[in-house]
Structure formats: C-alpha cells, structure tokens
Amino acid sequence: MTTATLTSKGQITIPVEVRQALGVDTGDRVEFVEVAPGRYEFIAATRSVTALKGMFGKPRKTISIEEMNTAIARRGVAAK
C-alpha cells in the first residue's frame, strides 16, 4: 500500500508510482469524487472538455433553448 502525509497546509505529495499510474504531471488537475461517506476516488482530470465532443453521437431531435428551459422548469416543479 502506498501512503502520503498531510502537511499543516493541507497538502500531500502524491507518490511517484501513483502519478505514473494516473498519467499526471506537474500542473495537471485531479478530482476527488465521494463514492461513499468518508470514501473518495482520486481521478486524473487531464482531458480537455473538447475531448467529449461526439461522445454520444448526433441528437435525434434538435430543440431550442426555450424548450430546454421549459423542460427544466417542469422538472423543478415536479421535484418539490
């Protein structure tokens, strides 16, 4: 098991083998995702948002911003 120590400033040094496995380097962003109370996953956030383009294919139907806002408002009222 690999460990790290938390400093008084709330910082840790990520061990080299973990950085290599995640493919992260100086200046890269990481995310902490809560998967259960008191348990987090540490995820490399090195992809650009543009890498998501085309991930879901073309939409079946094009809708307007007004239609989106109406649908969001309807869901908001239903959730109360």
C-alpha positions, 0 to 999 in steps of 0.5 A: 500500500502506498501512503502520503502525509498531510502537511499543516497546509493541507497538502500531500505529495502524491507518490511517484508510482501513483502519478505514473499510474494516473498519467499526471504531471506537474500542473495537471488537475485531479478530482476527488469524487465521494463514492461513499461517506468518508470514501473518495476516488482520486481521478486524473482530470487531464482531458480537455472538455473538447475531448467529449465532443461526439461522445454520444453521437448526433441528437435525434431531435434538435430543440431550442433553448426555450424548450430546454428551459421549459423542460427544466422548469417542469422538472423543478416543479415536479421535484418539490 
